[in-house]
Every structure is written in structure tokens, then in C-alpha cells.
Amino acid sequence: MPWEGYNSEDAVLISEHLVYEDIYTSFHIRKYEIQTHVISHGPEKITKEIPHLEAHLLRNLDKNGIVTPGSWVETGDILVGKLTPQMVQESSYAPEDRLLRAILGIQVSSSKENFSHEH
């Protein structure tokens, strides 16, 4: 039954007080699993220190790189920061890295960023 024309037949009318007092609240909990592996270029690492990303993208991660329990996350937010080591192509090395590699035989590697996002 309509109440002063503010609702329709398929709507639910609730008191504004219930919303403001957090009485009418819902929580949605999902479980995600992520694994790390040791690959030929070294172990994968879960961390908050992800290069090439702005700090606001990592705002929900704790010091270990995993979303902080109780954080407000939305679609597209990063839940886990994971780095996977990769060998860099010789041509993409900076000149000083190529010199170190030629003289000292140091292998230079970089990391690929992997993220677990909220969907």
C-alpha cells in the first residue's frame, strides 16, 4: 500500500533513523585465495611495495601487502599486491646495468606486478 505516494508496489519503505543509526546494515564477505611460487627467476613476493603504482591505489593494503580486515573496498580495488620476478631483455637494460653485467656478471631482474582485485 503506497505511503503518501513516496513508494511503489515493489519498493520497501524504511525509516531514515534505521539508516543513520546503522541498524539497517549489511556486510558482504568473500574468501579469496592467492598462492606464491618459486619460479626460475626467484620467488614471488606478496608486498605493499609495488613499483609504478600511486599510493592511493595501495591504501587498503597492510604492511604485508594484504587488504586490511574491515577495509571498505569497491570494484577494482587492489586486495593483494604480488610481485613476480622476470628476466629483463638485454636491450631494455640501462647502460650502467649492462656495464655491471658485463664486468661483474650480475644478473639484473625486474618484477611484474600482479594484483588481486575486488570484482
C-alpha positions as CSV (number, residue, x, y, z in Angstrom):
1,M,0.0,0.0,0.0
2,P,1.5,3.4,-1.0
3,W,2.5,5.8,1.7
4,E,1.8,9.4,0.6
5,G,3.0,8.5,-3.0
6,Y,6.6,8.0,-2.0
7,N,6.9,4.4,-2.8
8,S,5.7,2.0,-5.4
9,E,4.3,-1.5,-5.3
10,D,7.7,-3.3,-5.5
11,A,9.6,-1.0,-3.1
12,V,10.3,-1.3,0.6
13,L,9.8,1.7,2.8
14,I,12.2,2.0,5.8
15,S,12.7,4.7,8.5
16,E,15.5,7.1,7.9
17,H,16.5,6.5,11.5
18,L,17.4,2.9,10.7
19,V,19.9,4.0,8.1
20,Y,21.5,6.8,10.1
21,E,21.9,4.7,13.2
22,D,23.5,1.8,11.3
23,I,20.7,-0.5,12.3
24,Y,19.9,-1.4,8.7
25,T,23.4,-2.5,7.6
26,S,24.7,-5.5,5.7
27,F,28.2,-7.0,5.3
28,H,29.3,-9.0,2.3
29,I,32.2,-11.3,2.9
30,R,34.0,-13.3,0.2
31,K,37.1,-15.5,0.6
32,Y,39.9,-15.2,-2.0
33,E,43.0,-17.4,-2.1
34,I,46.3,-16.5,-3.6
35,Q,49.4,-18.6,-3.9
36,T,53.1,-17.7,-4.4
37,H,55.5,-19.9,-6.3
38,V,59.2,-20.1,-6.7
39,I,60.0,-19.7,-10.4
40,S,63.2,-19.9,-12.3
41,H,64.0,-16.2,-11.7
42,G,63.3,-16.3,-7.9
43,P,60.3,-16.4,-5.5
44,E,57.2,-14.5,-6.0
45,K,56.6,-11.9,-3.2
46,I,53.5,-10.5,-1.5
47,T,54.2,-6.9,-0.6
48,K,52.7,-3.4,-0.3
49,E,55.9,-2.0,-2.0
50,I,54.7,-2.2,-5.6
51,P,56.7,-0.1,-8.0
52,H,55.0,2.2,-10.6
53,L,51.7,2.5,-8.6
54,E,50.4,5.5,-6.8
55,A,49.9,5.3,-3.0
56,H,46.1,5.8,-3.2
57,L,45.8,2.5,-5.2
58,L,47.5,0.7,-2.3
59,R,45.6,2.5,0.5
60,N,43.8,-0.7,1.7
61,L,46.9,-2.9,1.9
62,D,48.6,-3.5,5.2
63,K,52.4,-3.6,5.6
64,N,52.4,-7.2,4.3
65,G,50.6,-6.4,1.1
66,I,47.2,-7.9,2.0
67,V,44.0,-5.9,2.4
68,T,43.4,-4.8,5.9
69,P,40.4,-6.6,7.6
70,G,37.4,-4.3,7.8
71,S,38.5,-2.0,4.9
72,W,35.9,-0.6,2.7
73,V,36.7,-2.0,-0.8
74,E,34.9,-1.4,-4.0
75,T,35.1,-2.9,-7.5
76,G,38.6,-2.5,-8.9
77,D,40.4,-2.1,-5.5
78,I,43.6,-4.0,-5.0
79,L,43.3,-6.7,-2.4
80,V,46.8,-8.3,-2.6
81,G,50.0,-6.9,-4.0
82,K,52.2,-9.6,-5.6
83,L,55.5,-9.3,-7.4
84,T,56.7,-11.9,-9.8
85,P,60.4,-11.7,-10.8
86,Q,61.1,-11.7,-14.5
87,M,64.3,-11.6,-16.5
88,V,64.7,-8.3,-18.4
89,Q,65.5,-8.2,-22.1
90,E,69.2,-7.2,-22.7
91,S,68.1,-4.2,-24.9
92,S,65.9,-2.8,-22.1
93,Y,68.8,-2.5,-19.5
94,A,70.1,0.9,-18.7
95,P,73.6,1.4,-19.9
96,E,75.0,1.2,-16.3
97,D,73.2,-2.1,-15.8
98,R,74.7,-3.5,-19.0
99,L,78.2,-2.4,-17.8
100,L,77.7,-4.1,-14.4
101,R,76.5,-7.2,-16.1
102,A,79.4,-7.3,-18.5
103,I,82.1,-6.6,-15.8
104,L,80.7,-8.4,-12.8
105,G,78.3,-10.9,-14.3
106,I,75.4,-9.7,-12.2
107,Q,72.0,-10.8,-13.4
108,V,69.6,-7.9,-13.4
109,S,65.9,-8.8,-13.0
110,S,62.7,-6.9,-12.6
111,S,59.4,-7.7,-11.2
112,K,56.0,-8.0,-12.8
113,E,53.1,-6.6,-10.7
114,N,50.2,-9.0,-10.1
115,F,47.1,-7.9,-8.3
116,S,44.1,-9.5,-6.8
117,H,41.1,-7.1,-7.4
118,E,37.7,-6.9,-6.0
119,H,35.1,-7.9,-8.7
